[in-house]
Amino acid sequence: MSETREWLVQWLRDAHAMEEQAETMLNGQLSRLESYPELRERISLHVDETKGQAARLRTCLEQLGEDTSTLKDAGGKLLAMAQSLSGVFAGDEVMKGSLASYTFEHMEIASYTILIAAAKSL
């Protein structure tokens, strides 16, 4: 297996774990947004998008004869649960959740930019 392919597989696994983490984080926010129906609806849509992206990443890995990383997926979910629980005690939880989501989205953009470049080089 080429080194580039090995990196691509690892980054696909990382991206899948990232999407699993995002889904857990977003679902944690959803459970506490009763007073913000528009934000709740948008986050609900984002959860669906996130699930779709995770499925696409699984397909990419399967096409390469690989699988997701259970350890990375579990680690991402655990981090998201901790992040979600830490916001429960904040008076400005909605703002902090929005900030965390915004930051996470930019990390996803950077990750997918790297994945695209790696895939093109194969």
Rosetta blueprint (number, residue, H / E / L):
1 M L
2 S L
3 E H
4 T H
5 R H
6 E H
7 W H
8 L H
9 V H
10 Q H
11 W H
12 L H
13 R H
14 D H
15 A H
16 H H
17 A H
18 M H
19 E H
20 E H
21 Q H
22 A H
23 E H
24 T H
25 M H
26 L H
27 N H
28 G H
29 Q H
30 L H
31 S L
32 R L
33 L L
34 E L
35 S L
36 Y L
37 P H
38 E H
39 L H
40 R H
41 E H
42 R H
43 I H
44 S H
45 L H
46 H H
47 V H
48 D H
49 E H
50 T H
51 K H
52 G H
53 Q H
54 A H
55 A H
56 R H
57 L H
58 R H
59 T H
60 C H
61 L H
62 E H
63 Q H
64 L L
65 G L
66 E L
67 D L
68 T L
69 S L
70 T H
71 L H
72 K H
73 D H
74 A H
75 G H
76 G H
77 K H
78 L H
79 L H
80 A H
81 M H
82 A H
83 Q H
84 S H
85 L H
86 S H
87 G H
88 V H
89 F H
90 A L
91 G L
92 D L
93 E H
94 V H
95 M H
96 K H
97 G H
98 S H
99 L H
100 A H
101 S H
102 Y H
103 T H
104 F H
105 E H
106 H H
107 M H
108 E H
109 I H
110 A H
111 S H
112 Y H
113 T H
114 I H
115 L H
116 I H
117 A H
118 A H
119 A H
120 K H
121 S H
122 L L
